Amino acid sequence: MDVIVVKFLHVLSSTFLFGTGVGTAFYLLVASRSRNVQVVAAVARYVVVADWIFTATTIVFQPLSGLYLAHRLGYPLSSPWLYWSIVLFVIAALCWLPVVWIQTRLRDMAVDAANRGEELPLRYHGYLGAWAALGVPALISFLVIFYLMVARPA
């Protein structure tokens, strides 16, 4: 495959990955703060769907396209900027795995509460805190990866 096409898809994929992460986090946090159970249930449903459509596919495509580009462009994986990008990507991916499980629990709790006409259970907020805490290192990792990909410091 042409390197320019793969580069374009790699950048586009990273945009989807980062944008979906930031966007879904924003909407779920804002919806959760509203304490409107119907809103939280609806938003949580979409967050889980968006995560599977966009994040799951891009979290697979990113390392494949990145390693392909490194190979085709002659960048050794031992280059500090590439090495640390890979390490940070693994950290972000490891944060994402439990986030998927947590988001599913958040969705289920919100939908159940909405169906029962009740408020969100206390454990919802505990899960939401864990979800947000896992998002911080992932967000920082992706910001540093973007810097490393653009600057490629020695």
N, C-alpha and C positions, 0 to 999 in steps of 0.2 A: 504494500500500500504506500502511496506517496507520503513522504514525510510532512509536507505542508498540510495535507488533509488530516493526518494523525495529530499534528500540532494543534490545528484548529479544533478538532474534536476533544483533545485533551483540555484545552483552555475552556471550551464550552462546557465540558463535563465538570470541570472544577467550579465553574460559575454556578451550575445547577446544584452541585453538592453544597457549596458555601451558602448560596442564596436560599436553598430549601432549609438548611439548618438554621440560619438566622431568622428567616421568615416564619417557620413553624414555631420556633422558640418564642418569638415575639407574640404571635397570635395565641398560643396556648397560655403564656403567662398573663397576657391582658385578659383573656377570657376567664381564666381562673381567678384573677383578682376581682372580677365583676361579681363573683359568687352567684351568678345567674346559672342555675344548673342546666337549663335548656341550652343556653349558649355554650357552656363548657362542653356538654355532651356533643353538640354539633361540631364544634371546633376540634375537639379531641378525635372525633371520627376522621375528619379531613387530615389532621396531622399524621395519623397512623397511615392513611392511604398515601399521602404525599411522601412520607418517609420510605415506604416500600417502592413506590414508583421511581422516585428521583434519587434518594440517598442510597438505597440498596444497589441500584444499577450502577451509579457512578462510583460507589466505593469499590466495586469490582473493576470497572473500566479504568479508573485512575492509575492503579499500579501497573496494569497491563500496558496501557498506552505509554506511561512514563518509562517503564523499563524498555519498551520497544524504542522509544525516542532516544533514550540514553545509549542504547546499543547502536542504533543507526547513525547517531550524531557523534559517536566516539567518546562519550563522557564516561569515564570510569566510575563505578559505583562507590569507589573509595574517595572521590572528590568530596571535600567537607560539606559543601552546600547540598550535594545530592544525597550523601550519607545521612545528614541530619534531616533532610526532607523525608526520607524513607522512615527514619526513626519516629519523627513527629506524626507521620501518617499512620503508623502502626499504633501509636498512643491514641490518636483521634479515633481510629477504628475500634480499638479496645474500649474506649468510652462509649462508642455508639452501640455496641452489642447489648449492654445492659439497658441503655436508653430505649431501645426498641421494646424490650420486655416491659419496662416501666411505663412507656407510653400506652401500651396495650392495657395494662392494669388501670392507668388513669382513665382511659376511654371507657373501660368496662364499669368502673366505679361511677363515673359521671352518667353514663347511660342508665345504669341501674337506679341511681338516685333520681334521675329525671323521670323514669318510668314509674317510680314509686311516689313521686311528688315530694321527695325529701331533699334536705340540704346535702351537700357533699360530705362524706364521712371524714372524720379527723385524719384517718390514715391517708386519705387523698393528698392532704397537704404535706405529710411526711414523704410520700412518694414524689410529689412535685419538687420538694427541696432536694431530694437525691438526684432527680432528673436534671434540675438546674445546676447542681454541683458538678455533675458529669459533663455538662455542656461547657463549663468554663475552660477546663484544659483542652477540650476539643477545639473550641473557638480560638484560643491562644495558639494552639498547634497549627491550625489552618492559616492564621494570620502570618505566623513566622514562615510557613511553607510558601505562601504567596511572595513574601519578601525574598526568600532564598531563590525561588524560581525566577524572579525578575532580576535581582542583583547578582546572583551567582558569585558571592564573595569567595575569594581564594581561601 
